[in-house]
C-alpha cells in the first residue's frame, strides 16, 4: 500500500472478495525526502495506515531501503554515468516488489501479493498470462514485463479491470481517505525530479563538458556532461542552430554529444538483452507488438534470437529515440510475452 488510491482500493477489493488482507507499506528510502510515490514517505505511510483503519485490516511498514539502494538507486546512477537511460520502475518491480517483498510475503505464509498496478493476470491453458489493463491510458504492464510464472502465480491486480475514474468512485463510496489524492508521475527517489543532481553527486566524472557536433562535423555548442542527455532530447542542449536540434547519439571516446534533425533519432532495429519471458520463449520469427517506452506507440515487429542470450526486434516502422538502457516490451495482442533492456538501437542497414 503506497498510500495512493489505487493500492487502497486494491486492499478493499481483496477484503471484499472474502480474503484476509494485510496492508504493507514499503519504506524504500532511509529518509524519504520526496513526500510522495512508492518510497514510503511518512505522509504516504500515514495515509495507508488510515485506509487500513477504515477497512479494519492490519497495516505494517517494512523497511527495504537497503535492497532498494542496492538494486534500484545504485544501478540508476551507474547507468546514467555509463551513458544509458535507465528505467528504475522496472527494476523496482523486478527486485523489490516482486522480488524481496514477494519472498517476505511467502515467509508470512501469504497466498498472494496484491498491488494497485493497472494490469491483469489470467489463467490460460499454458499457464498464467499477463494482460494489459482495461484502461489503456493507465496500463502499467510495460513496467511489469519481467514477471515470470513464478511471480504471476502469486500476484493479484485487483484494479486492472477498472478505469481510473471507476477506482476513484469506488474508493469514495467506501469512504477511503485517499479517494481524491493526487498522484505523481515523477521518479519517487529523485527530489524535485532532477535526476542530474543525484547522478552528479555520486558520479561527478560523468559531467565533464565537451563539444556538441552535428552530423556534418560542425561544432554548435558545449554540453554539460554526456550523462545530462538522452536520445531524442531537444530541450536544454545549449546548441545554437536555426533549425531544431535533437540528441542523435554520443561519442564517449571524444566526450562528444551528437545532434541533428529529429528524423536522425528514428530506429528500426532493437538489440535487447536481459530478456525474460512471462511463459516460454517464443519461436524465432514470432510477430509481436513492441513498446519502447511507457505509453509509447505499439509498433509491429519480428523477434529473433541474437546470440549471447540477446534478442533482436526488427520493426515494421521506425520508433523515435528508443534509448539504450530503456525497456523494450513485447506483446501478442493484449498479452505481455516478455521484454528486456535495449542494448543498441539502429537502422535496418546498421543491423544487417
Secondary structure, DSSP 8 states (H G I E B T S, - for coil): --SSHHHHHHHHHHHHTT----EEEEE-STT--S-STTS--HHHHHHHHHHHHHHT--EEEEE-HHHHIIIIIHHHHHHHHTT----HHHHIIIIIIIIIHHHHHHHTT-S-EE---SEEEEEETTEEEEEE-SSGGG--GGGGTT--HHHHTTEE-TTTTS-HHHHHHHHHHTT-TTTT-----S-TTSGGG-HHHHHHHH-GGGG--EEEEETTS-EEEEES-GGG--TT--TT--B--SS--EEEEEEGGGTEEEEE-GGGGEEEEEEEEEEEESSS---TTEEEEEE-STT---EEEEEEE-STT-EEEEEEEEEE---TTSEEEEEETTEEEEEEEEEEEE-HHHH-
